Amino acid sequence: MGMDGDPSMLEDADPFDTAFIEMMIPHHEGAIAMAQVELDKGSDPELKALAQDIIEAQKARDRRDARADQLNRIAVMLRDPDPSG
């Protein structure tokens, strides 16, 4: 678990926003998976509450990221409706 991908890959990414989102979603999914393990196996009530908060926050963030990615793809299509150039 942890961050998937090397952040330096973003330096030359084009379109940047799409690459950023594509790297962040697996990162957030890893956080959700780790928090779920805490809910399943943990015993500390404070850590279980934190894990639940992480799951809810990451899922909400992933929904926002997906919408941002859709908007970015639309913007790219509007700038260049013919991807072949």
WOWO-V320575 format. One record per residue. N is the residue number from 0. RES is the residue in one small letter. SS is DSSP state (H for helix, E for strand, L for the rest). PHI is phi as a letter, one per 20 degrees, with the letter a starting at -180 (999 if undefined). D_LAST is the distance of its C-alpha to the last C-alpha in Angstrom with 1 decimal. Layout:
# WOWO-V320575
n->(N,N)
res->(RES,RES)
ss->(SS,SS)
phi->(PHI,PHI)
d_last->(D_LAST,D_LAST)
This chain:
# WOWO-V320575
n->(0,1,2,3,4,5,6,7,8,9,10,11,12,13,14,15,16,17,18,19,20,21,22,23,24,25,26,27,28,29,30,31,32,33,34,35,36,37,38,39,40,41,42,43,44,45,46,47,48,49,50,51,52,53,54,55,56,57,58,59,60,61,62,63,64,65,66,67,68,69,70,71,72,73,74,75,76,77,78,79,80,81,82,83,84)
res->(m,g,m,d,g,d,p,s,m,l,e,d,a,d,p,f,d,t,a,f,i,e,m,m,i,p,h,h,e,g,a,i,a,m,a,q,v,e,l,d,k,g,s,d,p,e,l,k,a,l,a,q,d,i,i,e,a,q,k,a,r,d,r,r,d,a,r,a,d,q,l,n,r,i,a,v,m,l,r,d,p,d,p,s,g)
ss->(L,L,L,L,L,L,H,H,H,H,L,L,L,L,L,H,H,H,H,H,H,H,H,H,H,H,H,H,H,H,H,H,H,H,H,H,H,H,H,H,H,L,L,L,H,H,H,H,H,H,H,H,H,H,H,H,H,H,H,H,H,H,H,H,H,H,H,H,H,H,H,H,H,H,H,H,H,H,H,L,L,L,L,L,L)
phi->(999,p,e,e,n,e,g,f,f,f,g,d,f,b,f,g,g,f,f,g,f,f,e,f,f,f,f,f,f,f,f,f,f,f,f,f,f,f,f,f,d,f,c,f,f,f,f,f,f,f,f,f,f,f,g,f,f,f,f,f,f,f,f,f,f,f,f,f,f,f,f,f,f,f,f,f,f,f,f,b,f,d,f,f,o)
d_last->(39.2,37.7,34.3,31.7,29.3,29.6,28.8,27.8,24.6,23.5,23.6,20.1,18.6,15.2,15.4,19.1,20.5,19.3,20.6,23.8,24.4,23.8,26.5,28.9,29.3,31.0,33.0,34.3,35.0,37.1,39.0,39.7,40.9,43.2,44.6,45.3,47.3,49.4,50.0,51.1,53.2,54.0,57.3,56.9,56.6,54.7,52.2,51.7,51.2,48.6,46.9,46.7,45.3,42.6,41.6,41.4,39.6,37.0,36.3,35.9,33.5,31.4,31.2,30.0,27.5,26.1,25.8,24.1,21.5,20.9,20.6,18.2,15.9,16.2,15.5,12.2,11.3,12.7,10.9,7.4,8.5,5.7,5.2,3.8,0.0)
